[in-house]
Amino acid sequence: MHYTIKSSDLTQATLSAIQQRFGDAKLTIHIAPDDKQEMITEEECWLLINQLDWKAGENDDKIIAPLVAALTQKSIAHIYQFADWLAKKLWQLDTAVHAENLIKQDGFLSVDDFLYARCAVVANGEEYYNLILNQPSEFPTSVTFLPLLYTPIAAFQEKTKEEMVYVPMYNYETYGNKEAWGK
């Protein structure tokens, strides 16, 4: 079965009706932006990443502040799209071959450290990200940058004064890229 519905028509009553009609059926949601909606581009996302202020020393809040401020100037849709872009970049690095250096160094894989190291790879910009993506043996073992993960959430909260409800399009948690781990 295939249904088309505008997101503006997706109310609690509509969701309840779908649940009553189909029970626990699995739903797949395909997002098809209308012609008027501009999507954030890959280039714009990397330009946003370049806003990180590495001259701020070890103060993570100061490092991410320019990125959060730049995201706050974007539309709410663009904040969500940036979050999805970031999730995809982290997911693409979530592979067994990218984890090998950490496993060799520590004798095991810390799922948190691997995620935080992948954040550092993205935070260091497009050129470095592409190097690591294409040469997993160069994956860093001594740098992490968890604060990057929370920049869309911080921007959303600053812009709306509300909590961001977000389900990533890609499971960026370690082992989330099941195919890349052979699971």
N, C-alpha and C positions, 0 to 999 in steps of 0.2 A: 504494500500500500504506500502511496505517496501523497502527502498533504503539503500545501503551501500556505503559509500564514505570515503576515507581517509581524515583526517583533512588537510593534505598538499594539497589536491585537492579542498578544500573549499575556492574558490576565490570569489572576488566580482562578477565576471561574472557568476560563478556557482550560487551564491545566487540570482542574478538578474533573471537567467533562471528559478530557482525554484519559485520565486515570480510571474513571468509571467505565468508560467504553472499552478500554484495552487492558485494564488491570496492570500487571507487572511487565507488560511487553517492553522490549528494548526499543528505545527511541534513538534515532540518529539525527542530529541537527546539522544541517548544511547551511552555512551562512553565505548568502548571495547579496552583497551590498547593492543598493540601488545606484543608478548612474550619477546621482547627485552627491553621494557620499564619497569623500576622498579618503583613500587608505594611506596610512603612513608608509613610507617607502623604506627599503633596506638602507639606502643612502642617508635618509633622515635619521634612522635609528643609530647608525654609526656616528653621525654628527652629534647626536645626543650623548652617546658614550664619550665622545671627545670632550664633553663639558666637565668630566671629572677633573677635579683640581688636585693633581698629585703634588703640587707645591705646598699643600696645606699640612705637610708632615704626616704624622701618624693619627691625626684627628679624623676619624672616619666620617663624622657628621659634616665637617668642613669639606672633606673630599667630595662627598656626594651632593652637597648643597647646590652647586650650580646645575647639576643634572636634574635634581628635584625641581628647582626653580624653572628650568627650561620645560620640563614635562608639565608643570602646572600651567604654563602658558598655552599648552595644547588643549584640544577638546577632550572631553571624557572618553569618547570613542578612541582617540589616538593614545590615550594613556593605557587603555585596555589592549590596544593593538601593539604597543611597545612591550607590555607585559607578555603577550603571546610571542612576539619576536624573540624576547629574551629567553623565554621558556624553550623555544625551538633551538636556539643556539646552545643552551645548556644540554638539551636532550641530544643534539648531534654529537657532543663531546662525551656523552655517557656510553662509552664502549669499553670492552675488556682491554683492547690494545691501548687505549688512552690511560687506563688505570695501571698498566704494567709497571711504570716507574715507581709509583707509590707502593705497590705491592712488593717490589724488589727492595725498596728502601726500608719499609716497616715490617715486612714479613706477613702482612695482612692488609686488607683494605678498609679504612675507616670511611663509611658511607658519607658521613658529614664532611670530613676533610676533602674527599674527592669532589663533592658538590661545591664546596667553598673554593677549591682550586680551579674548578671550571668557571666559577664566577670571576676569578682573577684573570683567567685567559680572556674572557669577553671584555672585562674592564680595561684590558690593555690595548684594545682597539682592533680594527678590522685586519690590519696586516698581520699582527701577532696571532689573532684568532685563526686566520686562514693557514698560517704556518703550522700551528699546533693541530688543526683539523686534518691537514694533509700529511703531517709528519708526527704521528703519535709518540714516537720515541723521544721527541723534544718536550713532552708534557712536563710542566714544572712540578717539583716536589716540595718546594719550600715557600710558596706564596699562596695566600688565600685572600678572598675579598667578599665575604658574606654580605656586607652592606648593599652591594649592587642589587641583590635579590629583592630588597625592600624599597627600592626607589620608586617603582610605580605605585606602591601602596602609600608611601609618604606623599607623593604628588597628588594622588586622588584625595587623601584626607585633607591636605592643605587646600585643595581647590574646592571641595564640597563640604568640608567639616563633617564628613560621614565616614564610616568604615567601608573599605572596599570589599565587596563580595566578588571573589575571583576563583574560577576553576580553570587551571591552565589547559591550553589546547594540547600541550605536550607534557607528559609526565617527566619533569626534569630531575626528580629524585634519583639517586643512584640506583641502578638496575631498572629504571623506568623504561629505558629503551631496550625492551625485551629482545627484539631481534638482534641487536648488536651484542647482546650477552649470550645469545644462543638459547634463550628461554622461551 
